[in-house]
Amino acid sequence: MIKKLLAAFILAIAFSVTSPLAAAVIYVQVGPPAAVVETVPASPGAGYVWVGGYYRWNGAHYVWVPGHYVAHAGAWVPGHWRHVAGSGWYWIPGHWR
């Protein structure tokens, strides 16, 4: 019985960590401002990828997070704000491809 309970507990933890349902979506009622046009500086070297800036919601208003270089192999897919009619705006984080 203890082994079954332990297995169920471990499975529940694993599901909550890997499930997309585990992440809460926070809606913002006001849309983000137009993105800041950034001047991308020269790359610090081979193997660096530019990750562009974006507006982050801090609970009261939008705050610009400036872009930066990251040492990484692959392509960066930028995050973006998505609007859902009747609910508001929510952030879809960027990710590596």
KEFIPA-223573 format. One record per residue: chain; residue in one letter; x negated, y negated, z of N, C-alpha, C in turn; residue number from 1. Coordinates in nm, 2 decimals, decimal comma, m for minus. Atoms other than C-alpha are relative to their C-alpha. Example, Ala and Ser with C-alpha at 12.3 -4.5 7.8 and 13.67 -1.06 7.14 Angstrom:
<atoms>
{atom "A" "A" {m0,09 0,12 0,00} {m1,23 0,45 0,78} {m0,09 m0,12 0,00} 1}
{atom "A" "S" {0,09 0,11 0,00} {m1,37 0,11 0,71} {0,08 m0,11 0,08} 2}
</atoms>
This chain:
<atoms>
{atom "A" "M" {m0,08 0,12 0,00} {0,00 0,00 0,00} {m0,09 m0,13 0,00} 1}
{atom "A" "I" {0,09 0,11 m0,01} {m0,28 m0,24 0,09} {m0,07 m0,02 m0,14} 2}
{atom "A" "K" {0,06 0,01 0,13} {m0,45 m0,17 m0,24} {0,09 m0,06 m0,11} 3}
{atom "A" "K" {m0,10 0,06 0,09} {m0,13 m0,25 m0,43} {0,02 m0,15 0,02} 4}
{atom "A" "L" {m0,01 0,14 m0,03} {m0,09 m0,58 m0,25} {m0,12 m0,08 m0,04} 5}
{atom "A" "L" {0,13 0,07 0,04} {m0,45 m0,67 m0,31} {0,00 m0,02 m0,15} 6}
{atom "A" "A" {0,00 0,01 0,15} {m0,42 m0,59 m0,68} {0,10 m0,10 m0,05} 7}
{atom "A" "A" {m0,10 0,09 0,04} {m0,10 m0,79 m0,71} {m0,04 m0,15 0,03} 8}
{atom "A" "F" {0,05 0,13 m0,03} {m0,26 m1,09 m0,53} {m0,11 m0,04 m0,10} 9}
{atom "A" "I" {0,11 0,04 0,10} {m0,57 m1,08 m0,76} {0,06 m0,03 m0,13} 10}
{atom "A" "L" {m0,06 0,03 0,13} {m0,35 m1,06 m1,06} {0,08 m0,13 0,00} 11}
{atom "A" "A" {m0,07 0,12 m0,01} {m0,14 m1,35 m0,94} {m0,10 m0,12 m0,01} 12}
{atom "A" "I" {0,10 0,10 0,01} {m0,45 m1,56 m0,89} {m0,06 m0,02 m0,14} 13}
{atom "A" "A" {0,05 0,01 0,14} {m0,59 m1,47 m1,23} {0,09 m0,06 m0,09} 14}
{atom "A" "F" {m0,10 0,06 0,09} {m0,27 m1,56 m1,40} {0,02 m0,15 0,02} 15}
{atom "A" "S" {m0,02 0,14 m0,03} {m0,24 m1,89 m1,22} {m0,12 m0,09 m0,05} 16}
{atom "A" "V" {0,11 0,07 0,05} {m0,59 m1,99 m1,33} {m0,01 0,00 m0,15} 17}
{atom "A" "T" {0,01 m0,01 0,15} {m0,56 m1,88 m1,69} {0,12 m0,04 m0,07} 18}
{atom "A" "S" {m0,13 0,03 0,07} {m0,20 m1,96 m1,76} {0,01 m0,15 m0,04} 19}
{atom "A" "P" {m0,02 0,14 0,03} {m0,12 m2,28 m1,95} {0,11 m0,06 0,08} 20}
{atom "A" "L" {m0,11 0,05 m0,09} {0,19 m2,30 m1,73} {m0,05 m0,05 0,13} 21}
{atom "A" "A" {0,06 0,04 m0,13} {m0,04 m2,36 m1,43} {m0,03 m0,15 0,00} 22}
{atom "A" "A" {0,03 0,15 0,01} {m0,13 m2,71 m1,56} {0,13 m0,08 0,00} 23}
{atom "A" "A" {m0,11 0,08 0,00} {0,12 m2,97 m1,47} {m0,02 m0,11 m0,11} 24}
{atom "A" "V" {0,00 0,10 0,09} {0,21 m3,22 m1,74} {0,05 m0,13 0,07} 25}
{atom "A" "I" {m0,04 0,12 m0,06} {0,22 m3,58 m1,62} {0,04 m0,10 m0,11} 26}
{atom "A" "Y" {m0,05 0,10 0,10} {0,44 m3,82 m1,82} {m0,02 m0,14 0,04} 27}
{atom "A" "V" {0,02 0,15 m0,03} {0,36 m4,19 m1,84} {0,11 m0,07 m0,09} 28}
{atom "A" "Q" {m0,12 0,06 0,07} {0,66 m4,41 m1,94} {m0,05 m0,11 m0,10} 29}
{atom "A" "V" {0,05 0,10 0,09} {0,44 m4,67 m2,11} {m0,11 0,06 m0,09} 30}
{atom "A" "G" {0,10 m0,05 0,09} {0,24 m4,59 m2,42} {m0,13 m0,06 0,01} 31}
{atom "A" "P" {0,13 0,06 m0,02} {m0,13 m4,64 m2,43} {m0,03 m0,11 m0,10} 32}
{atom "A" "P" {0,04 0,11 0,09} {m0,29 m4,95 m2,58} {m0,07 0,05 m0,12} 33}
{atom "A" "A" {0,08 m0,04 0,12} {m0,46 m4,94 m2,92} {m0,14 0,04 0,05} 34}
{atom "A" "A" {0,13 m0,04 m0,04} {m0,79 m4,76 m2,89} {m0,10 m0,11 m0,03} 35}
{atom "A" "V" {0,11 0,09 0,02} {m1,10 m4,97 m2,85} {m0,09 0,04 m0,11} 36}
{atom "A" "V" {0,09 m0,04 0,11} {m1,32 m4,98 m3,16} {m0,14 0,00 0,06} 37}
{atom "A" "E" {0,13 m0,02 m0,06} {m1,65 m4,85 m3,04} {m0,11 0,00 m0,11} 38}
{atom "A" "T" {0,12 0,00 0,08} {m1,99 m4,91 m3,20} {m0,08 0,12 0,05} 39}
{atom "A" "V" {0,07 m0,13 m0,04} {m2,15 m4,56 m3,20} {m0,15 m0,03 m0,01} 40}
{atom "A" "P" {0,14 0,02 0,00} {m2,51 m4,60 m3,10} {m0,07 0,12 m0,07} 41}
{atom "A" "A" {0,08 m0,10 0,06} {m2,79 m4,40 m3,27} {0,00 0,12 0,10} 42}
{atom "A" "S" {0,01 m0,12 m0,08} {m2,80 m4,04 m3,15} {m0,13 0,01 0,07} 43}
{atom "A" "P" {0,12 m0,02 m0,07} {m3,05 m3,96 m2,88} {m0,09 0,11 m0,05} 44}
{atom "A" "G" {0,08 m0,10 0,06} {m3,17 m3,67 m3,08} {0,09 0,11 m0,06} 45}
{atom "A" "A" {m0,07 m0,11 0,06} {m3,08 m3,35 m3,26} {0,08 0,08 0,10} 46}
{atom "A" "G" {m0,08 m0,08 m0,09} {m2,81 m3,14 m3,10} {0,10 m0,08 0,09} 47}
{atom "A" "Y" {m0,09 0,09 m0,07} {m2,61 m3,44 m2,96} {0,12 m0,03 m0,08} 48}
{atom "A" "V" {m0,12 0,03 0,06} {m2,25 m3,50 m3,04} {0,07 m0,11 0,07} 49}
{atom "A" "W" {m0,07 0,11 m0,06} {m2,06 m3,82 m2,99} {0,14 0,04 0,04} 50}
{atom "A" "V" {m0,13 m0,02 m0,06} {m1,75 m3,79 m2,77} {0,06 m0,14 0,02} 51}
{atom "A" "G" {m0,05 0,14 0,00} {m1,54 m4,10 m2,84} {0,08 m0,03 0,13} 52}
{atom "A" "G" {m0,07 0,05 m0,12} {m1,38 m4,31 m2,57} {0,15 0,02 m0,01} 53}
{atom "A" "Y" {m0,15 m0,02 0,00} {m1,01 m4,29 m2,47} {0,05 m0,07 0,12} 54}
{atom "A" "Y" {m0,07 0,06 m0,11} {m0,76 m4,44 m2,24} {0,05 0,11 0,10} 55}
{atom "A" "R" {m0,04 m0,09 m0,10} {m0,70 m4,26 m1,91} {0,10 m0,07 0,09} 56}
{atom "A" "W" {m0,10 0,05 m0,09} {m0,40 m4,31 m1,69} {m0,04 0,02 0,15} 57}
{atom "A" "N" {0,05 m0,01 m0,13} {m0,50 m4,39 m1,33} {0,11 0,00 0,11} 58}
{atom "A" "G" {m0,11 m0,01 m0,09} {m0,15 m4,37 m1,18} {0,07 m0,14 0,00} 59}
{atom "A" "A" {m0,06 0,14 0,00} {m0,08 m4,75 m1,22} {m0,01 m0,06 m0,14} 60}
{atom "A" "H" {0,03 0,06 0,13} {m0,23 m4,85 m1,56} {m0,10 0,08 m0,08} 61}
{atom "A" "Y" {0,10 m0,07 0,09} {m0,45 m4,73 m1,85} {m0,14 m0,07 0,03} 62}
{atom "A" "V" {0,14 0,05 m0,02} {m0,83 m4,76 m1,80} {m0,08 0,06 m0,12} 63}
{atom "A" "W" {0,08 m0,05 0,11} {m1,07 m4,73 m2,09} {m0,12 0,08 0,05} 64}
{atom "A" "V" {0,12 m0,08 m0,03} {m1,33 m4,45 m2,06} {m0,09 m0,01 m0,13} 65}
{atom "A" "P" {0,08 0,01 0,12} {m1,62 m4,53 m2,30} {m0,05 0,13 m0,05} 66}
{atom "A" "G" {0,06 m0,12 0,06} {m1,76 m4,28 m2,54} {m0,14 0,02 0,04} 67}
{atom "A" "H" {0,14 m0,03 m0,04} {m2,09 m4,11 m2,49} {m0,05 0,12 m0,08} 68}
{atom "A" "Y" {0,05 m0,12 0,07} {m2,32 m3,85 m2,64} {m0,01 0,12 0,10} 69}
{atom "A" "V" {0,01 m0,12 m0,08} {m2,32 m3,49 m2,51} {m0,09 0,10 m0,08} 70}
{atom "A" "A" {0,08 m0,10 0,06} {m2,59 m3,23 m2,58} {0,09 0,13 m0,02} 71}
{atom "A" "H" {m0,09 m0,12 0,02} {m2,37 m2,95 m2,74} {0,00 0,04 m0,14} 72}
{atom "A" "A" {m0,01 m0,05 0,14} {m2,35 m2,73 m3,04} {0,15 0,01 m0,03} 73}
{atom "A" "G" {m0,14 m0,01 0,04} {m2,02 m2,75 m3,22} {0,06 m0,14 m0,03} 74}
{atom "A" "A" {m0,07 0,13 0,03} {m1,76 m3,01 m3,31} {0,10 m0,03 0,11} 75}
{atom "A" "W" {m0,09 0,05 m0,10} {m1,57 m3,22 m3,07} {0,14 m0,04 m0,06} 76}
{atom "A" "V" {m0,13 0,03 0,04} {m1,19 m3,24 m3,12} {0,05 m0,10 0,10} 77}
{atom "A" "P" {m0,04 0,10 m0,10} {m1,08 m3,57 m2,96} {0,14 0,03 0,06} 78}
{atom "A" "G" {m0,13 m0,01 m0,07} {m0,80 m3,58 m2,70} {0,09 m0,11 m0,06} 79}
{atom "A" "H" {m0,10 0,10 0,05} {m0,49 m3,78 m2,77} {0,12 m0,01 0,09} 80}
{atom "A" "W" {m0,13 0,01 m0,07} {m0,17 m3,91 m2,62} {0,11 0,04 m0,09} 81}
{atom "A" "R" {m0,12 m0,05 0,08} {0,15 m3,74 m2,74} {0,12 m0,06 0,07} 82}
{atom "A" "H" {m0,12 0,05 m0,05} {0,49 m3,89 m2,71} {0,11 0,10 m0,01} 83}
{atom "A" "V" {m0,12 m0,09 0,00} {0,80 m3,69 m2,62} {0,12 m0,09 0,03} 84}
{atom "A" "A" {m0,12 0,08 m0,02} {1,13 m3,87 m2,67} {0,07 0,03 0,13} 85}
{atom "A" "G" {m0,07 m0,02 m0,12} {1,31 m3,91 m2,34} {m0,08 0,03 0,12} 86}
{atom "A" "S" {0,09 m0,03 m0,11} {1,01 m3,81 m2,13} {m0,11 m0,09 0,02} 87}
{atom "A" "G" {0,11 0,09 m0,01} {0,73 m4,04 m2,21} {m0,13 0,05 m0,07} 88}
{atom "A" "W" {0,13 m0,03 0,06} {0,36 m4,00 m2,30} {m0,08 0,10 0,09} 89}
{atom "A" "Y" {0,09 m0,09 m0,08} {0,12 m3,72 m2,19} {m0,13 0,02 m0,08} 90}
{atom "A" "W" {0,14 m0,01 0,05} {m0,25 m3,66 m2,24} {m0,03 0,14 m0,04} 91}
{atom "A" "I" {0,05 m0,13 0,05} {m0,38 m3,37 m2,45} {m0,15 m0,01 0,00} 92}
{atom "A" "P" {0,15 0,02 m0,01} {m0,75 m3,33 m2,35} {m0,07 0,04 m0,13} 93}
{atom "A" "G" {0,08 m0,05 0,11} {m1,02 m3,30 m2,61} {m0,07 0,13 0,03} 94}
{atom "A" "H" {0,07 m0,13 m0,02} {m1,21 m2,98 m2,66} {m0,10 0,03 m0,11} 95}
{atom "A" "W" {0,11 m0,04 0,10} {m1,50 m2,81 m2,84} {0,06 0,10 m0,09} 96}
{atom "A" "R" {m0,04 m0,10 0,10} {m1,44 m2,62 m3,16} {m0,12 0,08 m0,04} 97}
</atoms>
